[in-house]
């Protein structure tokens, strides 16, 4: 098959990114944003990952420990 556009995670929908982040934290609890970002893919903007983490925290789906650059995340 010849597809006109190459697929990329850069345009991932927010609900899919949320699921991807939760899956990653389920496998690697106690991870920093940098570790999560490296595992799920550098083609996704780090800001998108940060927004997903904040969204999930507000929904009560994960726990944050630490402040600023020292934050680590766990699923609940």
mmCIF file as gemmi writes it, N, C-alpha and C atoms, coordinates in Angstrom:
data_model
loop_
_atom_site.group_PDB
_atom_site.id
_atom_site.type_symbol
_atom_site.label_atom_id
_atom_site.label_alt_id
_atom_site.label_comp_id
_atom_site.label_asym_id
_atom_site.label_entity_id
_atom_site.label_seq_id
_atom_site.pdbx_PDB_ins_code
_atom_site.Cartn_x
_atom_site.Cartn_y
_atom_site.Cartn_z
_atom_site.occupancy
_atom_site.B_iso_or_equiv
_atom_site.pdbx_formal_charge
_atom_site.auth_seq_id
_atom_site.auth_asym_id
_atom_site.pdbx_PDB_model_num
ATOM 1 N N . UNK Axp A 1 ? 0.836 -1.187 0 1 0 ? 1 A 1
ATOM 2 C CA . UNK Axp A 1 ? 0 0 0 1 0 ? 1 A 1
ATOM 3 C C . UNK Axp A 1 ? 0.879 1.248 0 1 0 ? 1 A 1
ATOM 4 N N . UNK Axp A 2 ? 0.383 2.252 -0.624 1 0 ? 2 A 1
ATOM 5 C CA . UNK Axp A 2 ? 1.11 3.509 -0.694 1 0 ? 2 A 1
ATOM 6 C C . UNK Axp A 2 ? 0.264 4.595 -0.029 1 0 ? 2 A 1
ATOM 7 N N . UNK Axp A 3 ? 0.668 4.996 1.167 1 0 ? 3 A 1
ATOM 8 C CA . UNK Axp A 3 ? -0.076 6.011 1.9 1 0 ? 3 A 1
ATOM 9 C C . UNK Axp A 3 ? 0.49 7.394 1.59 1 0 ? 3 A 1
ATOM 10 N N . UNK Axp A 4 ? -0.372 8.386 1.402 1 0 ? 4 A 1
ATOM 11 C CA . UNK Axp A 4 ? 0.104 9.721 1.034 1 0 ? 4 A 1
ATOM 12 C C . UNK Axp A 4 ? 0.82 10.459 2.166 1 0 ? 4 A 1
ATOM 13 N N . UNK Axp A 5 ? 0.504 10.125 3.409 1 0 ? 5 A 1
ATOM 14 C CA . UNK Axp A 5 ? 1.089 10.834 4.55 1 0 ? 5 A 1
ATOM 15 C C . UNK Axp A 5 ? 1.693 9.817 5.506 1 0 ? 5 A 1
ATOM 16 N N . UNK Axp A 6 ? 2.871 10.105 6.002 1 0 ? 6 A 1
ATOM 17 C CA . UNK Axp A 6 ? 3.51 9.236 6.974 1 0 ? 6 A 1
ATOM 18 C C . UNK Axp A 6 ? 2.898 9.499 8.346 1 0 ? 6 A 1
ATOM 19 N N . UNK Axp A 7 ? 2.642 8.434 9.102 1 0 ? 7 A 1
ATOM 20 C CA . UNK Axp A 7 ? 2.047 8.606 10.424 1 0 ? 7 A 1
ATOM 21 C C . UNK Axp A 7 ? 3.082 9.119 11.416 1 0 ? 7 A 1
ATOM 22 N N . UNK Axp A 8 ? 2.591 9.807 12.422 1 0 ? 8 A 1
ATOM 23 C CA . UNK Axp A 8 ? 3.461 10.384 13.44 1 0 ? 8 A 1
ATOM 24 C C . UNK Axp A 8 ? 2.681 10.518 14.741 1 0 ? 8 A 1
ATOM 25 N N . UNK Axp A 9 ? 3.372 10.395 15.846 1 0 ? 9 A 1
ATOM 26 C CA . UNK Axp A 9 ? 2.732 10.594 17.144 1 0 ? 9 A 1
ATOM 27 C C . UNK Axp A 9 ? 2.61 12.071 17.502 1 0 ? 9 A 1
ATOM 28 N N . UNK Axp A 10 ? 3.177 12.936 16.712 1 0 ? 10 A 1
ATOM 29 C CA . UNK Axp A 10 ? 3.161 14.369 17.009 1 0 ? 10 A 1
ATOM 30 C C . UNK Axp A 10 ? 1.745 14.931 17.055 1 0 ? 10 A 1
ATOM 31 N N . UNK Axp A 11 ? 0.818 14.322 16.335 1 0 ? 11 A 1
ATOM 32 C CA . UNK Axp A 11 ? -0.563 14.811 16.292 1 0 ? 11 A 1
ATOM 33 C C . UNK Axp A 11 ? -1.514 13.911 17.079 1 0 ? 11 A 1
ATOM 34 N N . UNK Axp A 12 ? -1.018 13.224 18.087 1 0 ? 12 A 1
ATOM 35 C CA . UNK Axp A 12 ? -1.815 12.293 18.872 1 0 ? 12 A 1
ATOM 36 C C . UNK Axp A 12 ? -2.932 13.033 19.62 1 0 ? 12 A 1
ATOM 37 N N . UNK Axp A 13 ? -4.113 12.417 19.668 1 0 ? 13 A 1
ATOM 38 C CA . UNK Axp A 13 ? -5.235 13.01 20.394 1 0 ? 13 A 1
ATOM 39 C C . UNK Axp A 13 ? -4.959 12.942 21.893 1 0 ? 13 A 1
ATOM 40 N N . UNK Axp A 14 ? -5.522 13.878 22.644 1 0 ? 14 A 1
ATOM 41 C CA . UNK Axp A 14 ? -5.223 13.974 24.075 1 0 ? 14 A 1
ATOM 42 C C . UNK Axp A 14 ? -5.657 12.727 24.842 1 0 ? 14 A 1
ATOM 43 N N . UNK Axp A 15 ? -6.811 12.138 24.509 1 0 ? 15 A 1
ATOM 44 C CA . UNK Axp A 15 ? -7.267 10.961 25.247 1 0 ? 15 A 1
ATOM 45 C C . UNK Axp A 15 ? -6.355 9.756 24.987 1 0 ? 15 A 1
ATOM 46 N N . UNK Axp A 16 ? -5.782 9.673 23.806 1 0 ? 16 A 1
ATOM 47 C CA . UNK Axp A 16 ? -4.844 8.586 23.513 1 0 ? 16 A 1
ATOM 48 C C . UNK Axp A 16 ? -3.509 8.804 24.226 1 0 ? 16 A 1
ATOM 49 N N . UNK Axp A 17 ? -3.077 10.045 24.287 1 0 ? 17 A 1
ATOM 50 C CA . UNK Axp A 17 ? -1.845 10.36 25.007 1 0 ? 17 A 1
ATOM 51 C C . UNK Axp A 17 ? -2.022 10.067 26.491 1 0 ? 17 A 1
ATOM 52 N N . UNK Axp A 18 ? -3.187 10.414 27.041 1 0 ? 18 A 1
ATOM 53 C CA . UNK Axp A 18 ? -3.471 10.11 28.446 1 0 ? 18 A 1
ATOM 54 C C . UNK Axp A 18 ? -3.357 8.606 28.698 1 0 ? 18 A 1
ATOM 55 N N . UNK Axp A 19 ? -3.951 7.801 27.823 1 0 ? 19 A 1
ATOM 56 C CA . UNK Axp A 19 ? -3.897 6.345 27.964 1 0 ? 19 A 1
ATOM 57 C C . UNK Axp A 19 ? -2.46 5.837 27.852 1 0 ? 19 A 1
ATOM 58 N N . UNK Axp A 20 ? -1.695 6.42 26.956 1 0 ? 20 A 1
ATOM 59 C CA . UNK Axp A 20 ? -0.297 6.033 26.77 1 0 ? 20 A 1
ATOM 60 C C . UNK Axp A 20 ? 0.529 6.353 28.02 1 0 ? 20 A 1
ATOM 61 N N . UNK Axp A 21 ? 0.297 7.514 28.604 1 0 ? 21 A 1
ATOM 62 C CA . UNK Axp A 21 ? 1.009 7.914 29.822 1 0 ? 21 A 1
ATOM 63 C C . UNK Axp A 21 ? 0.631 6.988 30.979 1 0 ? 21 A 1
ATOM 64 N N . UNK Axp A 22 ? -0.657 6.674 31.126 1 0 ? 22 A 1
ATOM 65 C CA . UNK Axp A 22 ? -1.09 5.766 32.196 1 0 ? 22 A 1
ATOM 66 C C . UNK Axp A 22 ? -0.485 4.379 32.022 1 0 ? 22 A 1
ATOM 67 N N . UNK Axp A 23 ? -0.436 3.895 30.8 1 0 ? 23 A 1
ATOM 68 C CA . UNK Axp A 23 ? 0.175 2.592 30.518 1 0 ? 23 A 1
ATOM 69 C C . UNK Axp A 23 ? 1.656 2.608 30.893 1 0 ? 23 A 1
ATOM 70 N N . UNK Axp A 24 ? 2.351 3.675 30.54 1 0 ? 24 A 1
ATOM 71 C CA . UNK Axp A 24 ? 3.772 3.795 30.862 1 0 ? 24 A 1
ATOM 72 C C . UNK Axp A 24 ? 3.988 3.821 32.375 1 0 ? 24 A 1
ATOM 73 N N . UNK Axp A 25 ? 3.175 4.604 33.081 1 0 ? 25 A 1
ATOM 74 C CA . UNK Axp A 25 ? 3.333 4.689 34.535 1 0 ? 25 A 1
ATOM 75 C C . UNK Axp A 25 ? 2.926 3.394 35.23 1 0 ? 25 A 1
ATOM 76 N N . UNK Axp A 26 ? 2.039 2.634 34.619 1 0 ? 26 A 1
ATOM 77 C CA . UNK Axp A 26 ? 1.695 1.324 35.165 1 0 ? 26 A 1
ATOM 78 C C . UNK Axp A 26 ? 2.884 0.374 35.122 1 0 ? 26 A 1
ATOM 79 N N . UNK Axp A 27 ? 3.681 0.495 34.084 1 0 ? 27 A 1
ATOM 80 C CA . UNK Axp A 27 ? 4.868 -0.359 33.935 1 0 ? 27 A 1
ATOM 81 C C . UNK Axp A 27 ? 6.082 0.182 34.681 1 0 ? 27 A 1
ATOM 82 N N . UNK Axp A 28 ? 6.183 1.505 34.752 1 0 ? 28 A 1
ATOM 83 C CA . UNK Axp A 28 ? 7.35 2.149 35.372 1 0 ? 28 A 1
ATOM 84 C C . UNK Axp A 28 ? 6.895 3.195 36.395 1 0 ? 28 A 1
ATOM 85 N N . UNK Axp A 29 ? 6.373 2.761 37.548 1 0 ? 29 A 1
ATOM 86 C CA . UNK Axp A 29 ? 5.919 3.739 38.552 1 0 ? 29 A 1
ATOM 87 C C . UNK Axp A 29 ? 7.091 4.539 39.118 1 0 ? 29 A 1
ATOM 88 N N . UNK Axp A 30 ? 6.786 5.75 39.565 1 0 ? 30 A 1
ATOM 89 C CA . UNK Axp A 30 ? 7.82 6.599 40.141 1 0 ? 30 A 1
ATOM 90 C C . UNK Axp A 30 ? 8.729 7.216 39.096 1 0 ? 30 A 1
ATOM 91 N N . UNK Axp A 31 ? 8.177 7.545 37.939 1 0 ? 31 A 1
ATOM 92 C CA . UNK Axp A 31 ? 8.97 8.101 36.841 1 0 ? 31 A 1
ATOM 93 C C . UNK Axp A 31 ? 8.867 9.617 36.784 1 0 ? 31 A 1
ATOM 94 N N . UNK Axp A 32 ? 9.916 10.23 36.285 1 0 ? 32 A 1
ATOM 95 C CA . UNK Axp A 32 ? 9.909 11.676 36.052 1 0 ? 32 A 1
ATOM 96 C C . UNK Axp A 32 ? 9.341 11.947 34.663 1 0 ? 32 A 1
ATOM 97 N N . UNK Axp A 33 ? 9.025 13.205 34.391 1 0 ? 33 A 1
ATOM 98 C CA . UNK Axp A 33 ? 8.491 13.56 33.074 1 0 ? 33 A 1
ATOM 99 C C . UNK Axp A 33 ? 9.504 13.262 31.971 1 0 ? 33 A 1
ATOM 100 N N . UNK Axp A 34 ? 10.771 13.464 32.235 1 0 ? 34 A 1
ATOM 101 C CA . UNK Axp A 34 ? 11.802 13.178 31.238 1 0 ? 34 A 1
ATOM 102 C C . UNK Axp A 34 ? 11.867 11.699 30.885 1 0 ? 34 A 1
ATOM 103 N N . UNK Axp A 35 ? 11.74 10.842 31.9 1 0 ? 35 A 1
ATOM 104 C CA . UNK Axp A 35 ? 11.752 9.396 31.658 1 0 ? 35 A 1
ATOM 105 C C . UNK Axp A 35 ? 10.519 8.967 30.865 1 0 ? 35 A 1
ATOM 106 N N . UNK Axp A 36 ? 9.361 9.511 31.243 1 0 ? 36 A 1
ATOM 107 C CA . UNK Axp A 36 ? 8.117 9.192 30.535 1 0 ? 36 A 1
ATOM 108 C C . UNK Axp A 36 ? 8.227 9.641 29.084 1 0 ? 36 A 1
ATOM 109 N N . UNK Axp A 37 ? 8.685 10.861 28.884 1 0 ? 37 A 1
ATOM 110 C CA . UNK Axp A 37 ? 8.815 11.428 27.54 1 0 ? 37 A 1
ATOM 111 C C . UNK Axp A 37 ? 9.759 10.595 26.672 1 0 ? 37 A 1
ATOM 112 N N . UNK Axp A 38 ? 10.862 10.164 27.235 1 0 ? 38 A 1
ATOM 113 C CA . UNK Axp A 38 ? 11.827 9.361 26.473 1 0 ? 38 A 1
ATOM 114 C C . UNK Axp A 38 ? 11.228 8.017 26.058 1 0 ? 38 A 1
ATOM 115 N N . UNK Axp A 39 ? 10.429 7.409 26.934 1 0 ? 39 A 1
ATOM 116 C CA . UNK Axp A 39 ? 9.867 6.096 26.624 1 0 ? 39 A 1
ATOM 117 C C . UNK Axp A 39 ? 8.713 6.153 25.634 1 0 ? 39 A 1
ATOM 118 N N . UNK Axp A 40 ? 7.85 7.173 25.734 1 0 ? 40 A 1
ATOM 119 C CA . UNK Axp A 40 ? 6.689 7.191 24.837 1 0 ? 40 A 1
ATOM 120 C C . UNK Axp A 40 ? 7.008 7.794 23.478 1 0 ? 40 A 1
ATOM 121 N N . UNK Axp A 41 ? 8.099 8.511 23.361 1 0 ? 41 A 1
ATOM 122 C CA . UNK Axp A 41 ? 8.509 8.994 22.04 1 0 ? 41 A 1
ATOM 123 C C . UNK Axp A 41 ? 8.855 10.462 22.028 1 0 ? 41 A 1
ATOM 124 N N . UNK Axp A 42 ? 10.019 10.756 21.496 1 0 ? 42 A 1
ATOM 125 C CA . UNK Axp A 42 ? 10.497 12.139 21.42 1 0 ? 42 A 1
ATOM 126 C C . UNK Axp A 42 ? 9.736 12.963 20.39 1 0 ? 42 A 1
ATOM 127 N N . UNK Axp A 43 ? 9.004 12.293 19.483 1 0 ? 43 A 1
ATOM 128 C CA . UNK Axp A 43 ? 8.255 13.068 18.491 1 0 ? 43 A 1
ATOM 129 C C . UNK Axp A 43 ? 7.032 13.74 19.103 1 0 ? 43 A 1
ATOM 130 N N . UNK Axp A 44 ? 6.633 13.296 20.3 1 0 ? 44 A 1
ATOM 131 C CA . UNK Axp A 44 ? 5.568 13.978 21.031 1 0 ? 44 A 1
ATOM 132 C C . UNK Axp A 44 ? 6.219 15.124 21.792 1 0 ? 44 A 1
ATOM 133 N N . UNK Axp A 45 ? 5.65 16.293 21.697 1 0 ? 45 A 1
ATOM 134 C CA . UNK Axp A 45 ? 6.184 17.472 22.364 1 0 ? 45 A 1
ATOM 135 C C . UNK Axp A 45 ? 6.15 17.272 23.881 1 0 ? 45 A 1
ATOM 136 N N . UNK Axp A 46 ? 7.229 17.651 24.562 1 0 ? 46 A 1
ATOM 137 C CA . UNK Axp A 46 ? 7.293 17.502 26.022 1 0 ? 46 A 1
ATOM 138 C C . UNK Axp A 46 ? 6.163 18.276 26.705 1 0 ? 46 A 1
ATOM 139 N N . UNK Axp A 47 ? 5.773 19.402 26.131 1 0 ? 47 A 1
ATOM 140 C CA . UNK Axp A 47 ? 4.674 20.194 26.694 1 0 ? 47 A 1
ATOM 141 C C . UNK Axp A 47 ? 3.37 19.393 26.673 1 0 ? 47 A 1
ATOM 142 N N . UNK Axp A 48 ? 3.141 18.628 25.611 1 0 ? 48 A 1
ATOM 143 C CA . UNK Axp A 48 ? 1.951 17.785 25.534 1 0 ? 48 A 1
ATOM 144 C C . UNK Axp A 48 ? 1.961 16.738 26.64 1 0 ? 48 A 1
ATOM 145 N N . UNK Axp A 49 ? 3.121 16.164 26.921 1 0 ? 49 A 1
ATOM 146 C CA . UNK Axp A 49 ? 3.241 15.168 27.988 1 0 ? 49 A 1
ATOM 147 C C . UNK Axp A 49 ? 2.945 15.824 29.332 1 0 ? 49 A 1
ATOM 148 N N . UNK Axp A 50 ? 3.488 17.016 29.55 1 0 ? 50 A 1
ATOM 149 C CA . UNK Axp A 50 ? 3.235 17.737 30.806 1 0 ? 50 A 1
ATOM 150 C C . UNK Axp A 50 ? 1.751 18.036 30.974 1 0 ? 50 A 1
ATOM 151 N N . UNK Axp A 51 ? 1.096 18.478 29.892 1 0 ? 51 A 1
ATOM 152 C CA . UNK Axp A 51 ? -0.337 18.761 29.953 1 0 ? 51 A 1
ATOM 153 C C . UNK Axp A 51 ? -1.139 17.493 30.231 1 0 ? 51 A 1
ATOM 154 N N . UNK Axp A 52 ? -0.728 16.375 29.651 1 0 ? 52 A 1
ATOM 155 C CA . UNK Axp A 52 ? -1.404 15.098 29.907 1 0 ? 52 A 1
ATOM 156 C C . UNK Axp A 52 ? -1.258 14.703 31.372 1 0 ? 52 A 1
ATOM 157 N N . UNK Axp A 53 ? -0.063 14.871 31.927 1 0 ? 53 A 1
ATOM 158 C CA . UNK Axp A 53 ? 0.153 14.549 33.341 1 0 ? 53 A 1
ATOM 159 C C . UNK Axp A 53 ? -0.714 15.43 34.237 1 0 ? 53 A 1
ATOM 160 N N . UNK Axp A 54 ? -0.804 16.714 33.93 1 0 ? 54 A 1
ATOM 161 C CA . UNK Axp A 54 ? -1.652 17.62 34.715 1 0 ? 54 A 1
ATOM 162 C C . UNK Axp A 54 ? -3.12 17.249 34.594 1 0 ? 54 A 1
ATOM 163 N N . UNK Axp A 55 ? -3.561 16.887 33.396 1 0 ? 55 A 1
ATOM 164 C CA . UNK Axp A 55 ? -4.946 16.475 33.164 1 0 ? 55 A 1
ATOM 165 C C . UNK Axp A 55 ? -5.285 15.237 33.994 1 0 ? 55 A 1
ATOM 166 N N . UNK Axp A 56 ? -4.391 14.257 33.972 1 0 ? 56 A 1
ATOM 167 C CA . UNK Axp A 56 ? -4.604 13.015 34.711 1 0 ? 56 A 1
ATOM 168 C C . UNK Axp A 56 ? -4.584 13.253 36.215 1 0 ? 56 A 1
ATOM 169 N N . UNK Axp A 57 ? -3.726 14.155 36.675 1 0 ? 57 A 1
ATOM 170 C CA . UNK Axp A 57 ? -3.674 14.49 38.101 1 0 ? 57 A 1
ATOM 171 C C . UNK Axp A 57 ? -4.983 15.146 38.542 1 0 ? 57 A 1
ATOM 172 N N . UNK Axp A 58 ? -5.502 16.072 37.732 1 0 ? 58 A 1
ATOM 173 C CA . UNK Axp A 58 ? -6.763 16.743 38.062 1 0 ? 58 A 1
ATOM 174 C C . UNK Axp A 58 ? -7.932 15.77 38.086 1 0 ? 58 A 1
ATOM 175 N N . UNK Axp A 59 ? -7.874 14.732 37.252 1 0 ? 59 A 1
ATOM 176 C CA . UNK Axp A 59 ? -8.926 13.705 37.238 1 0 ? 59 A 1
ATOM 177 C C . UNK Axp A 59 ? -8.763 12.718 38.389 1 0 ? 59 A 1
ATOM 178 N N . UNK Axp A 60 ? -7.654 12.798 39.11 1 0 ? 60 A 1
ATOM 179 C CA . UNK Axp A 60 ? -7.411 11.894 40.232 1 0 ? 60 A 1
ATOM 180 C C . UNK Axp A 60 ? -6.891 10.529 39.813 1 0 ? 60 A 1
ATOM 181 N N . UNK Axp A 61 ? -6.265 10.448 38.649 1 0 ? 61 A 1
ATOM 182 C CA . UNK Axp A 61 ? -5.779 9.171 38.142 1 0 ? 61 A 1
ATOM 183 C C . UNK Axp A 61 ? -4.299 8.935 38.421 1 0 ? 61 A 1
ATOM 184 N N . UNK Axp A 62 ? -3.603 9.961 38.919 1 0 ? 62 A 1
ATOM 185 C CA . UNK Axp A 62 ? -2.212 9.754 39.3 1 0 ? 62 A 1
ATOM 186 C C . UNK Axp A 62 ? -1.828 10.643 40.47 1 0 ? 62 A 1
ATOM 187 N N . UNK Axp A 63 ? -0.704 10.286 41.072 1 0 ? 63 A 1
ATOM 188 C CA . UNK Axp A 63 ? -0.185 10.991 42.243 1 0 ? 63 A 1
ATOM 189 C C . UNK Axp A 63 ? 1.167 11.594 41.879 1 0 ? 63 A 1
ATOM 190 N N . UNK Axp A 64 ? 1.4 12.803 42.39 1 0 ? 64 A 1
ATOM 191 C CA . UNK Axp A 64 ? 2.655 13.515 42.132 1 0 ? 64 A 1
ATOM 192 C C . UNK Axp A 64 ? 3.388 13.7 43.455 1 0 ? 64 A 1
ATOM 193 N N . UNK Axp A 65 ? 4.691 13.456 43.445 1 0 ? 65 A 1
ATOM 194 C CA . UNK Axp A 65 ? 5.544 13.751 44.597 1 0 ? 65 A 1
ATOM 195 C C . UNK Axp A 65 ? 6.671 14.65 44.131 1 0 ? 65 A 1
ATOM 196 N N . UNK Axp A 66 ? 7.004 15.617 44.955 1 0 ? 66 A 1
ATOM 197 C CA . UNK Axp A 66 ? 8.087 16.53 44.624 1 0 ? 66 A 1
ATOM 198 C C . UNK Axp A 66 ? 7.566 17.817 44.02 1 0 ? 66 A 1
ATOM 199 N N . UNK Axp A 67 ? 8.499 18.695 43.716 1 0 ? 67 A 1
ATOM 200 C CA . UNK Axp A 67 ? 8.157 19.993 43.144 1 0 ? 67 A 1
ATOM 201 C C . UNK Axp A 67 ? 9.029 20.278 41.934 1 0 ? 67 A 1
ATOM 202 N N . UNK Axp A 68 ? 8.46 21.009 41.018 1 0 ? 68 A 1
ATOM 203 C CA . UNK Axp A 68 ? 9.15 21.497 39.82 1 0 ? 68 A 1
ATOM 204 C C . UNK Axp A 68 ? 9.916 20.388 39.111 1 0 ? 68 A 1
ATOM 205 N N . UNK Axp A 69 ? 11.221 20.491 39.016 1 0 ? 69 A 1
ATOM 206 C CA . UNK Axp A 69 ? 12.012 19.516 38.258 1 0 ? 69 A 1
ATOM 207 C C . UNK Axp A 69 ? 12.157 18.184 38.984 1 0 ? 69 A 1
ATOM 208 N N . UNK Axp A 70 ? 11.804 18.143 40.255 1 0 ? 70 A 1
ATOM 209 C CA . UNK Axp A 70 ? 11.946 16.911 41.026 1 0 ? 70 A 1
ATOM 210 C C . UNK Axp A 70 ? 10.678 16.086 41.115 1 0 ? 70 A 1
ATOM 211 N N . UNK Axp A 71 ? 9.667 16.408 40.314 1 0 ? 71 A 1
ATOM 212 C CA . UNK Axp A 71 ? 8.393 15.681 40.361 1 0 ? 71 A 1
ATOM 213 C C . UNK Axp A 71 ? 8.547 14.264 39.827 1 0 ? 71 A 1
ATOM 214 N N . UNK Axp A 72 ? 7.932 13.334 40.55 1 0 ? 72 A 1
ATOM 215 C CA . UNK Axp A 72 ? 7.815 11.967 40.053 1 0 ? 72 A 1
ATOM 216 C C . UNK Axp A 72 ? 6.354 11.563 40.163 1 0 ? 72 A 1
ATOM 217 N N . UNK Axp A 73 ? 5.923 10.657 39.289 1 0 ? 73 A 1
ATOM 218 C CA . UNK Axp A 73 ? 4.508 10.354 39.107 1 0 ? 73 A 1
ATOM 219 C C . UNK Axp A 73 ? 4.225 8.873 39.311 1 0 ? 73 A 1
ATOM 220 N N . UNK Axp A 74 ? 3.047 8.59 39.896 1 0 ? 74 A 1
ATOM 221 C CA . UNK Axp A 74 ? 2.541 7.234 40.086 1 0 ? 74 A 1
ATOM 222 C C . UNK Axp A 74 ? 1.073 7.192 39.69 1 0 ? 74 A 1
ATOM 223 N N . UNK Axp A 75 ? 0.622 6.051 39.193 1 0 ? 75 A 1
ATOM 224 C CA . UNK Axp A 75 ? -0.812 5.873 38.953 1 0 ? 75 A 1
ATOM 225 C C . UNK Axp A 75 ? -1.474 5.502 40.27 1 0 ? 75 A 1
ATOM 226 N N . UNK Axp A 76 ? -2.761 5.777 40.366 1 0 ? 76 A 1
ATOM 227 C CA . UNK Axp A 76 ? -3.522 5.413 41.569 1 0 ? 76 A 1
ATOM 228 C C . UNK Axp A 76 ? -4.346 4.177 41.322 1 0 ? 76 A 1
